[in-house]
């Protein structure tokens, strides 16, 4: 709880978009209007979700981590998602202040050199507004569809992070690891943000939070209420200390998912030191998007400035 003489904490309110390509308006128009609507209402950023393919029947041995029974939501089989870096690029060209994050990109399924290249272009086009939200995903079937081993995906991710960082940071980039061998090369242009766009990691396991402590500028705590988040933040603080870092070194981004979020929940998140709260918008028309954004502005954005 902040002391009485501290400045009031401002919690940024952002949205997660699930763009399917089935919106009522042509997609370029929908995204252009969405960007304008969000900025006009003081919404801080957009997080674009990723799943490269879906399945009519999900294998139960790959448990979905955000449901009580381990089953993924039916919507995953009913609609696809437009590739998130492409969505964010379109939003970048119709906005000036929106933070633009992958929420989250399943990096082990991607080629890290091309991820670094595309992300650097997005950072340039947005003048330094890109956030690399990165995670492991959960579906072994999706890994199989990308011809990527599901086993040791965490170790693969750690290697890929090092590849991306050297491409973004170093005049001559080079990395030799278990899962990727990058010969000495020159990667230009570099991103606007230095030393690199911030790395925000998803996941709530100890290995995931250890990755935040080792590499991260932020943690995207997905589908969490304040009560669930509180003990995990204590664990993260211990892991940060092991790496000589403090909680102030990492932004905490929390999303209650499809649970109802209100001003009281935002206040509770603020007490925990959360800097940004992300709520979903599922609208598939501009009019519906505008109505949802109006509700977020009045119910969350305006109250969030008073904590």
N, C-alpha and C positions, 0 to 999 in steps of 0.2 A: 504494500500500500504506500503510495507516495506521501511524504511528509506534507504537513499543511502549508509550509512555506515554499514548496516546490511549484514550478510552473505546471499548469494543467497539461496532462498528456494528451496529445492528439493521435488518434488511431486512424490510419488511412483505411478507407473502404474501397475494395476492388471487387471485380466480378470474374467468375469463371465462365467461359463461353464454350458451348458444345455445338460447333458449327457443322451441320450435316450436309449442306448443299441442297437441302429440300425446303429452304425458306421460301416464303410466298413471293417475295420480290426476287429479281435477278441478284445473284450473290454480290456482285460489285456494288450495287445500289444498297443492299442490306448492310454491308460492312461499312460503307461510307457513312450512312445515316447512323449506324450504331456508334461509330467513333464520335461523331458530333454530339449525339445525345448524351453519351457518358461524360464527355468533357464539360458540357454545359451544366451538368448536375453535380460537378465536383467529385466525380468518382475517379479514384487515383490511378487505377490500372486494370489491365485485362490479363487473365491467365487462360491460355488456350490448351485444351486437353488433347491427348494423343492416344489413339489405338489404330494401328495400321490396317488390320483386318479384324473381322469378327467371325463367330462360329455359331451355327444353329444349335449345337450341343456342346457345352463347355465341360471339359473333363473334370470330374469332382476331385481328382487328386491334386489339382492346382486350386487351392482355396482362395476365394476372393476375400481380401482382408477387411473389408468394410461392411460386412453383413454378419448377422449372428450365426447363420447356418452355412456360411462359406460359399453361398451361391451368388453369382454375379447378377446384377439387375437385368430384367428381361430386355430393357432398352438396348443393351449392348448387341443383341442379336438382330435388332429391328432397324438400326440405322448406322451408317458409317460416320466417320469424322473427317473433315477436311484437314489436310496436313497442317500442323500448328504454325510452323515458321512461315508458311505461305499466308495463313490467316493474319498473323501479326504484321507481316509486310504490308498487306492491304490496309490494315488499321493504321500503320505508321504513316502512310501517305495522306491520311485524312485526319490527322491529329497532331498536336504539338506538345502536349503534356502527359498523355497517358503512358504509364509504365507498361511495358510489353513483355510478358513472361510466358515461357512454355510451362504448362502446369498439368502434368510434367512430361518432358520428353524422355522416352525410354532409350537411353543412350546406348546400352550394350547391343541393341538391335540395329544400330546405325553405324555407318562408317565415320569415325571421329574426325578425319580430315575434312570430309564434306560437311559435317555438322559445324566444324569450326569456320569453314569458308562461308557457308550460308548465314550463320549467326553473325559473323563479322559484317557481312553485307547489310543485314537487318539493323545492326547497331549503327552503321553509317547512315542508312536511309532514315533512321529515327533520330539521328543526332544524339546517340548515346542513351537510349531509353530501354535497351534490351536487357532482360534478366534470363539467365540460363537456368531454368528450373529443370532438374535432372533427377531421374529415379530409375529403379530396376523393373517396374512392372511386376505382374504376378502370374501371367498366363504362359505356361510352358508351350501351349499350342501356338501362341503368337510368336514366341521365339522360334519354334519349328518352321513357321511360315516364312521367317526371315533367314532361315538356315543358320541360326545362331544357337550354340549349346546353352541350355538352361542352367546346367551345373556351373558353379563357380562364377556366376554372373556378377557377383559383387567384386571379385578380384579383377574381372574384365573391366568393369566400370572404373575401378581405380586406375588401371592403366590408361584407359581412354581419357580420363580427366587430365592426366599428365601430358598426353599427346595434344589435347586441345590447348592447354595452358602454354606449352612451348610455341605452338603456332600463333597464338594471340600475342605473346610477350616478346619472344626472342628474335633478334635480327636474323640469326641462322637457327632454325628449329631442328631438333634431333631428339629421339627417344628410343630406347631399346628395352622392352619389357617382355613379360611372358606372353602377353596377348597381342602386342602390336610392336612392330619394328619400323620406326620412322627414320629413314636416312636423312642426313643433313640436307636441308632444303630451305628455300626462302618463301615465306608465306606473306603475301601482300594483297590488298591493303590490310592493315591492322584495324581492329575495332576503334571506335572513338574513345571508349572508356578505358582508362589505364589503372592498373596494369592489364586488366581484362574486364569484360562484363561480369557482374557478380554471379556467383554460383550458389544457387539455392537448391537444397536437396530434399526430396520427399522421402517418406518411410519413417516408421516409428520404432523399429527394432533397435537393439543396442548397436549392431554393426552399422545401421543407417545413421544413427546419431553420432557414432564415432567418425563416420565420413564427414558429417557436418563439422565436427570439432577439428578435424584434420585439414579439410579443404575449404569449408563453406564460409560464405558471407551471409547466408540465411538458411533457415529451416522452414519448409512448407509442411506444416502439421495438418494433414488432411483429415476431414471428417471427425473433428474433435470438439468437444465442449470444454469449458474451462476446468471442470472437475477432472476430466480425463487428462487434460494437458498438464495440470499442476505437477503431478509426480514425475512426468516425463521431463519437464524442465529441470527438476532437481537432478535427474540422471544426466541430462545434457551438461549442466553446470560442472558436474564432476569430470565428465569426459573432456570438456574444454580446459579444465585445470590441468589435466594430464598433458595437454599440448601447450601449456603456458599461455592460455587465452582466457578471457573473461566473458561473461554473458553479454557485455556491451559490444563485443566484437561480432555478434551474430544477430541479424534481424530475425524476429519470430513472426512468421506469417501463419495465421490459423484459419481454417475453414471448417465450419460446422456441417458442411455438406448440405444435404437436403433437410436437415433439422431446422426448425424455425429459429431465426436469429432476430433479436430485438435489442433495444437500447440497453437493457439490463445485462444481456450477455456481452455486449460490447464493453460495458463498464467493467465486467468481471475479467474479460480478456486484458483490458488496459491495466488492471491491478497486477496481472501476471507479467507485464512488460511486453505484451504483444504489440507490434508496431503496425500490423496490417491484418484486416479481417476480410476474407474472400467469401462471397456468396454467389450462388449460381443464378444465371438467367437462362431459362429454357425457351424463351419466346422465339417463334419462327415467322414473325411478321414485324414490320417496323412499328406499327401501331401498338402491338402487344409489347414490343421491346421498350417503347417509350413509356407505357404504363408501368411496367416493372421497374424501370429506372426511376420514375417519379416516386414510387413506393420506397425504393432504396434511399433516395435522397431525403425524403421526409422522415423515414423511420430509422435510418442508420447514419447517413452522412451528417445531417445537421446535429443530432445528439452527440456524435463522436467528437465534436470540437470542444466539449464541455467537461471532459473527465480530468 
